[in-house]
Amino acid sequence: MTRRTLLARLSEVERSLDRISRSIERIEVATIVREPSSALSVDAYDGLRRQIVAAAQERTAHLRQLAVFAEAAQNQAPQLGPVVEEWLTQAGLVRWPDPADSRYYDELGGEGEDLRILRHAFVDEATGRPVVMGQTERVSRLSTARHAGEHEVRS
């Protein structure tokens, strides 16, 4: 057999295996639905129940956060910043510190050697994926002095 023939047969076997795997999944689903007393069904329903309970708990936690946020915003309380930082920590959401990191910041243009953060990037600490992309712009060093309170980085 030639290499091309072997590769074609291997590809055909992979497709067949995929079809068999999908058929087995359908059979398992049918078993779960038709025989609710089977061990497989009991495990599936228990997993579903746990997911529903977890979702309800998460919703309650988010509602509590919203209530605290609303109260702090209403009172214009100075403790709002620390409260939000605590929520970020609990959620594993990090404000990305490096504006030169193009994985998390979009550069919107400008001229100069320094980068000024227009909007911070927020990254899921568990996955490393951006939740909110940050935005930066290039600024000159003279402009840097005028915007002393803003975050800037030399690139």
N, C-alpha and C positions, 0 to 999 in steps of 0.2 A: 504494500500500500504506500501511496505517496503521502508526503506530509500534508498536502492540501486535503486529501481524502480523509486522513486522520483528524484534521481540524474540523472538517465538516461533520464527521461522525460524532466527535466530541461535543460540538455545538448542538447537534440533534439530541444527544443524550441529556445535555443540560436542560434543553427545552422540555423534554419528556419528564425529567425529574421535577422541574418546576410545576408542570401540570399535575403530577401525582401529589406533590406537596399541597397544592391548592385544593385538590379533591379531598385530601385527608382533613384539611381545615374545615371544609364544608360539612363533611361527615361529623366532625366534632361539634360544630355549631348545631347541626340537626339533632344530635344526641342530647345536647344541653337543653334544647327547646322541648323535645318530645319526651324526654325522661328526666324530669326535674329531681328525681330521687337518686340518680346515679352520682357516684363520687365526683366525676368530672363536673356535673351540673352544680353540685353543692359547692365545690371550690370556685366555680365561675361566679355563682350568685354571691358567695361570701366576698370575693374580690370586688364585685360591683357594689355591694353594700358598703364596704370599706371606702371605696372611692367616693360614694355619695356622702358619707359621714365626713370625710376629709374635706370635700368641697364645701359642705355646710360650715365647717369650722373655719376654713379660709375666708369664706364670705363674712362670717361674724367678725373675724379679726380685721378685715378690711373696713367693715362698717364702723368698728370701734375707732380705727385710725381716722376715718373720715369725720367722725364726731369730734375727736380731739382736735383735728385740724380745723374744723369749722369753728369750734369754740376759741381756739387760739387766734384764728384770723379775725373773728368778731371782736375780740378784746385787743387786737393788734399787739399781742403779747410778745415780749422779747424772747421768750422760751421757744418760739416756733422753730427757729433754726435747729436747736439741739434735738427737738422732737423729730423733725424730718430726718436729721442725720441718724438718729436711732433706728428709724424705720428702714433707711437705706441699708444700715448694717444688718438688721434682722433679715432683710430680703436678699442679702448678698449682692447688692447693687453698688458698684464703686464709681465714683466720679474720677474719670481717667485723668491723671496728672500731666501727661506728656502731649502737648498740642502738636508736636512734630510727628506724632505717630499717625500715619495716613490710614491705618486700619480703622481708626476711631474718629478722626477729624477730617472734615472737608475744608480745604483751603479755598476761600472765596475770592482771592485776588489781592489787590493792593500792591504797594511797592515798598521795598525796604528789606532789611536783613532780619528783623525780629517778627515773631508771631504774636498776635494778640488774640486771646480767646474771646469769641463773641458769645458762644454757648458751649457749656461743658458737655463732654461725651459721658454717657453712663453705660457701664459694661456689666454684664452678668458675670459675677465672679466664678460661678460654677462652670460655665461653658466657655467664657472668653468672648462671647458674641456681644456686639453692640446692641443695646436696647434703644438708646437715642444717640444718633451721630452728633458729634460736636462740630462747631464751626469756628474757623480762625480766619484772620486776614493778616496780610503782610503790612508792617508799618516801619517807618524810618525811626532811627534812634531819637530824633527830635520829637517825634510824635509819641514815643515811649515816655518821655519825661512829662508830657501833657496828660497822659492817661496813667498816672502813677498808681492809682488804685486798682487797675485791671491787671489780669494775669498775662505776662508776656514771657517769651522764651527766645533766646538767640538760636538760630539754626545754623 
